[in-house]
Amino acid sequence: MSEYEIKEIVCRTGKQLLADGLVVRTWGNVSHRLDEDRMIITPSGKLYETLKPEDLVMVNIHTLETVGKHKPSSEYRMHAAICRKKKNINAVIHTHQENASIVAACRREVPAIFDDQVQLLGPSVRVTDYAASNTKKLVKNVLKALSGRNAALIANHGAVCIGRNMDEAYTAALLLEKTCKAFIEGEFLGQVKTINKFQARLMHEFYLRKYSKEAEK
C-alpha cells in the first residue's frame, strides 16, 4: 500500500474508534507500519473527527525521528517498539475503552472464557505491571504482556491491541471490550468458568495458521 492509502486507513480507524466508543476526544492512538523502517501514527492532541491524512506523522521505528507538521501521539515509542519486536505486526491500536480499562485498573489478567477471544487475542489477556505513561518501563512492560498475544491491558491506563492488518487489530479491540465486559459481569455471578489452557493455546495457534494461509490466497 502507498503512504497515502495507509494514512487513510489510520484516519478511518480513528473515526471508527470514536464512533464505537472505544476512545473519547483525543485519547488513544493508532499506527500502521509503512515499511521495514517507518510507521504512520496519529498526531498528539488532534480530535479524531477532524483528522485528515496530512495530519498524520511518519516515525522511523529505529531512530524515532519524525516527519510531519504535528507531534506524534505521546505513546509513539510504544508503537515503534511493537513494530520492531513483532515483524509480522503491521497495525497497533491503543485505547482507553471502558471495560478493558476497568479490568486494567483492577490489574486482573483475563482468562480464556470465549472461543473467539482465545482464537484472536491469545490464551489469556495479560495485564502489565504499572509504569507511568510515555516511559521506557511502560514500553518494556507492554512488550512482555504482548508476548504470544494480540492484546494486553496496561495497568491503570487502558489497552493495546495489535494485528497483521488494521482490520485484525480493530477486531481485537472490539473483542477485548466484549470479553472484559463479560469477565466483569461473570465475576459478579460467580467465578468465571474458563477454557482449558491447552485447548485455548491450540485454538489460538490454529487461528494464526489458518488466517495466514487464507491471507496468502
N, C-alpha and C positions, 0 to 999 in steps of 0.2 A: 504494500500500500504506500501511497505517496504521503508526504508530510501533511499536506492539506487534508487528505482523507482521514488520517489519524486524528488530526485536530478536530475535525467534525465529529468523529466518534466520541472523543473526550467531552466535547461540548454537549452533545446529545445525552451522554451518560450523566453528566452533572445535572442537567434539567430533569432527567427521569428520576434521579435520586431525590430531588426536591419534590417532584410530583408524588412519589411513592412514600414520602415521609421518612426517608432514611437519613436525611440531613435537613438542617434549617439554616436559612440565610447564607453565610459564607463558610460554615463549619464543614469539616471533612475535606477530602481531596481525591483527585482521580488522575491516574497516569497511564500511559501506554508506551511500550517500547517502540522506538523508531528504527533502530538498527543495533548492532552489537555494542555501540558506544554511547548512544543517546536515547533519551526518552522525552516524551511530551507530557507536561503536567499542568494542572490548573494553577492560576496565579493566587497570590495571597490577597485576601480582602475584597475579592470581586464577587458580586451576587451571581448565583447560578443562572437566574432568569435573564440576565443581561449579557451572559458570557458569549463571546464571539471567537472564532478560530484565531484571529490576530491577537487576542488577549493571552493566549497560552504561552507557556515558557518551555524552551528547549534546554535540557540539562544533560551535561556529559556525566554518565553514571560513574566514571572513574575519577575524574578531577573535580566534579561538582561545579564546573564552570557553567554559566547560564547565558542564554541568548533570548532576548525579548524585552518588551517595553515595561514589563511588570516584574516584581519579585516573584519567585516561585513560592508555592504553598509551603508553609512552615515545616511540614514533615517530608520535604523533598529528599532529605538524607535517608529516611526510612525506605522510600520508594526506590531510590537508587541502589541501596544495599540489597533489597529483594531482587532487583534485576541482575545485579552482579552475582548473587548467590544462586539464583534459580534460572538457569539458562533457558528453560522451556516456558517460563512465565513471561507473558507479554503485557498483562493488564493488572493494575493494583487499584483497589478502592478502599479508602479509609473513611469510616463513618462514625457518627455518634448516635446510631439508631437506638431507639428507646429500650427494647427488651434486652438486646445484647449489652447495652451499657449498664443496665441494672445488674445483670449477671456478672459483668466485669467489675462493678463496684463491690459486689459480694466476694469477688475473687474465687469464683467457683468454676471448676472445669465441667464442661457439659459432656455427659457420657453419650454413648451410642443409643439413641432412642427411636430413630426413624431410619428406614431403609434408604430413602433419598438423601438424608443427611450424611450417612456414612459413605455412600457412593461418591458424592461430590466433595464433601468437606473433609472426610477422613474418619478414622475410628473414634475420634473424640474431638472436642474443641477445647484446646488448652487455653489457660489464662496466664498472662505474663506476670512476673514479679513486678512490683511497682517501680517506675522510674519517671522522672519529670519529663515533660514534653520537650521535643527537639534536642534530646541529648543522645550521646553515643551509647549510654547504658540502655535507653529505651530501644534503640535500633538493635542492639545485641539481644535483648530480651525477646523482641518480636521475631527475629530470625530463629531463635531457639524454639519458640512456641509454634512456628510455622513448619518445623521440620516434619516432613511427611504429611502435611496438612494443607488445605486450601483456604483455611480461615483460622483466625486466632482472636481472642479477646485481649484487649490492652487494659491492664488493671487500672480501675478508677478513671477510665478515659473513654474507651469506645471499642471499635473492632477494625480489623483489616481482613479483606478478602482478596484472593488472587485467582488468576485463571490464565489459560493458554491463549485466550482471546477475551475481549471485553464482555461478550455475552456470557461466557462461563463465569467470569468474576462477578458480574451483576447477579446472575442466578445464585451464586454462592451467598451474596449479601441478603437476598430475599429469603433463601432457605435458612440462613443463620438466624434471621429475625423470627421466622416461624418456629424454629427449633428452640430458641431461647424462651419464647412465649410459652410453648408447651412445657418446657422444663420448669419454669416458674410456677405455672398453674398446677403441674403434676406434683410438685413438692408440697403444695397445699393439700392435695387429695391424699397424699401418702408417698412413700418412696417410689420414685420412678423406676419401672422395670426396664432393664437395659438389654440390648442385643449382645450376645456373646462376643468377646473381644476378637477371637479368632475369625468368627463369621464376619464381623464388621471389617476387619482388615482385608479379607478375601473379596468382599463386595467392593471396597474402595479400589483395590488393585485391578479387579475385573473391569470396573468403570473406566479407569485410566487406559487400560489396554484397548478396550472396545472403542472408546472415543477416539483414540489416536488412529486406529485403523479406519474408522469412518471418515475422519478428517482428511486422510490421505487420498480418498477416492475422488 
